[in-house]
Structure formats: C-alpha cells, structure tokens
Amino acid sequence: MNELFRLSDPLDLYLVRHPKPEVDPGLCYGAVDLPVADDPVREARRLAPLLPARCRVVASALSRARLLAEALSPDPFIDERLRELDFGDWELKPFSDIPADGFAVWGSTLIDFQAPGGERYSDMADRVWQAFEHHRQGVQALVMVAHNGPMRALVGTLLGLPPSRWLNLEFEFGRLTRLTIGPLGPKLRAFNL
C-alpha cells in the first residue's frame, strides 16, 4: 500500500455498514453470521438515493451485509475477504467474560491485535485491501457493504492514518461513508450519512 494512494482514473467509493444485527449488545462478535434486527429492504430504500445509478456493489458474505447488498443491487458481488474480524474464542462471549487485559493491544497497537484462536487484525486489513484493489478495477463507482473493522482498516489506510488511530473511525449501522480517489489522493466527502 502506498503512503498516498492515488488513481489516475477517479473512483467514487461508497462504504455502507450493514444493518444492526440481532445480538445482545454485551456480546463480542465478528465473524459469526448473525441475523439482522433492522429490515435490509427498508435500509436499502433509504440508502438508494445516496448512491449513483451505475455502480459495482460488493459485500461481505455474512448475511447482515449480504442481505443489504442484495436489496441494493440485483446481482452484487459477494466477497469473503470483506467479512468482519474473527474473534476466535471470544466470539459470542460476554465482554465481561473476556480478561481485562484481553483488549489492551486493541486500544494501543490495533494492527497487532489477535484474540485467542482468532485472526490477526493486520491479516484482516490485508485481505480487505486485496478485495478493494480487485473490485475497483474498471469502475468509476464502487459500493462496498461491510463491517466496522474492515471499513476502519480501508478508510484508515486510504487516509494515511496510523493503525493506532483506526478505532477513532466509528461507522454506524446502516450508514454510508463516501470517499473520492483521484490524482491528488483520497478525499473524505461524507461520513455516516
């Protein structure tokens, strides 16, 4: 990844976080496939006016993202690389059951974080970047329906933020963030619409 990512052919990038999942707010979750609490069709109707008529829609394979993408586009691309971070042994455990020092690295050096039996954050960031690089080819507008972790990694990388600052990016459920990328690099145009 370049220090300043530039494109000679401009790209409008729309990132949409999936609808709110049906899960107790006190549980840790990432790679587990959860049902959605908010209707993806209703969410798509709200978001559609904010998106260009012609665009490539790509989504995580997890149903909370995939269902929204399918409501936005008749034939979205489904890409496993956009799934959320795998928290391993912590998946669906109450946060109160996770050792106090368990998230110590999470807040200080995020890129090095790895839950027991889970995925390293840097590996997740790499696979998300690979998906972005693949799907941006040959399009002027790209919509990615994904999760908070992958969106933090992608936007943080594009904007040149150090990984220790990525947690400062909070993508809300069912909201849209837009960047344009051209010869001068990425520009954040809208956040959590």
C-alpha positions in Angstrom: 0.0 0.0 0.0 1.4 3.4 -1.0 1.8 6.2 1.6 -0.6 8.3 -0.5 -2.9 6.2 -2.7 -3.6 8.0 -6.0 -5.6 7.0 -9.0 -5.3 8.5 -12.5 -8.9 7.4 -13.2 -11.1 8.8 -10.4 -13.1 6.5 -8.2 -16.2 7.2 -6.1 -16.1 4.8 -3.1 -19.2 4.3 -1.1 -18.9 2.3 2.1 -22.0 1.1 3.8 -22.1 -0.6 7.2 -24.6 -3.5 7.5 -27.9 -3.0 9.4 -27.9 -3.6 13.1 -27.5 -7.3 13.9 -29.8 -9.2 16.2 -27.4 -9.7 19.1 -27.1 -8.8 22.8 -25.0 -5.6 22.9 -22.9 -7.2 25.7 -21.6 -9.9 23.4 -18.4 -9.9 21.4 -19.0 -10.8 17.8 -17.2 -10.6 14.5 -17.0 -13.5 12.0 -20.1 -15.2 13.4 -23.1 -14.9 11.0 -25.9 -13.1 12.8 -29.4 -12.3 11.7 -30.3 -8.6 11.2 -32.6 -6.7 13.6 -33.3 -3.9 11.0 -35.0 -4.7 7.7 -32.4 -4.7 4.9 -35.0 -3.7 2.3 -36.1 -0.7 4.2 -32.4 0.3 4.8 -31.8 -0.1 1.0 -34.7 2.2 0.2 -33.3 4.8 2.5 -29.7 4.5 1.1 -30.5 4.1 -2.6 -31.0 7.9 -3.3 -27.4 8.5 -2.0 -25.9 6.0 -4.4 -25.1 6.5 -8.1 -27.3 4.8 -10.7 -24.4 2.9 -12.2 -22.0 1.3 -9.7 -20.5 -2.0 -8.7 -21.9 -3.4 -5.4 -19.7 -5.7 -3.4 -20.5 -7.2 0.0 -19.2 -9.4 2.8 -20.6 -12.9 2.7 -22.0 -12.5 6.2 -25.8 -12.2 5.9 -26.0 -8.9 7.8 -24.1 -7.3 4.9 -25.1 -9.6 2.0 -28.8 -9.1 2.6 -28.4 -5.3 2.4 -26.3 -5.6 -0.8 -28.9 -7.9 -2.4 -31.6 -5.2 -1.6 -29.4 -2.5 -3.2 -28.5 -4.5 -6.3 -30.0 -7.4 -8.2 -26.6 -9.1 -8.6 -24.0 -7.9 -6.1 -20.5 -9.4 -5.9 -20.1 -11.4 -2.7 -16.5 -11.4 -1.4 -15.4 -13.4 1.7 -12.4 -11.0 2.1 -14.8 -8.3 3.4 -16.0 -10.3 6.4 -15.5 -8.9 9.9 -12.5 -9.8 12.1 -12.7 -13.3 13.5 -12.5 -13.0 17.3 -11.9 -16.7 17.7 -12.5 -18.0 21.3 -14.2 -14.7 22.1 -17.0 -15.0 19.5 -20.4 -14.6 21.3 -18.8 -14.4 24.7 -20.0 -11.6 27.1 -17.4 -8.8 27.2 -17.5 -9.3 31.0 -16.0 -12.8 30.5 -13.0 -11.5 28.5 -9.9 -10.9 30.6 -9.3 -7.2 31.4 -6.0 -7.3 29.6 -7.6 -9.0 26.6 -8.2 -5.8 24.7 -5.1 -4.0 25.9 -3.4 -4.3 22.5 -6.7 -3.4 20.8 -6.5 0.1 22.1 -2.8 0.7 21.8 -1.4 -1.1 18.7 -4.6 -2.2 16.9 -2.7 -3.8 14.0 -1.1 -6.3 16.3 -4.3 -7.4 18.0 -5.4 -11.1 17.9 -7.9 -12.7 20.1 -7.1 -16.3 21.3 -7.9 -18.6 18.3 -8.8 -15.6 16.2 -7.5 -13.6 13.3 -4.7 -11.0 13.5 -6.0 -7.5 12.7 -3.3 -6.9 10.2 -4.3 -10.1 8.3 -7.9 -8.8 8.1 -6.6 -5.4 6.9 -4.6 -7.1 4.2 -7.5 -9.2 2.9 -9.8 -6.1 2.8 -7.2 -4.1 0.9 -6.9 -7.0 -1.6 -10.7 -7.0 -2.1 -10.7 -3.3 -2.7 -7.8 -3.5 -5.2 -9.6 -6.2 -7.1 -13.1 -4.7 -7.2 -12.0 -1.1 -8.0 -10.6 -2.2 -11.4 -12.6 -0.9 -14.3 -15.3 1.0 -12.4 -16.0 4.7 -11.6 -18.2 4.0 -8.6 -17.8 1.2 -6.1 -20.2 0.4 -3.2 -18.9 -1.9 -0.5 -21.3 -3.2 2.1 -19.2 -4.4 5.0 -18.5 -4.2 8.7 -16.9 -1.7 11.1 -13.5 -3.4 11.3 -12.9 -3.8 7.6 -14.2 -0.2 7.0 -11.9 1.2 9.6 -8.9 -0.6 8.0 -9.8 0.5 4.5 -10.5 4.1 5.3 -7.7 4.4 7.7 -5.3 3.1 5.1 -6.7 5.3 2.3 -6.5 8.4 4.5 -3.0 7.6 5.7 -3.9 7.3 9.4 -1.7 5.2 11.6 -3.4 1.9 12.7 -3.4 3.1 16.3 -6.0 5.8 15.2 -8.3 3.5 13.2 -10.5 2.9 16.3 -11.4 6.6 16.1 -13.3 5.8 12.9 -16.8 4.7 14.0 -19.1 3.6 11.2 -22.8 3.5 12.2 -25.2 0.7 11.3 -26.9 1.2 8.0 -25.0 4.4 7.3 -23.0 5.5 4.2 -19.5 7.0 4.0 -18.2 8.4 0.7 -14.6 9.0 -0.5 -13.4 10.1 -3.9 -10.0 9.0 -5.0 -8.1 10.7 -7.8 -4.7 12.1 -8.8 -4.4 14.0 -5.6 -5.3 11.0 -3.4 -8.4 10.2 -1.3 -10.8 12.8 -0.1 -13.4 12.1 2.6 -16.7 13.6 1.2 -19.3 12.3 3.6 -19.3 10.3 6.8 -22.1 8.2 8.4 -24.9 9.7 6.1 
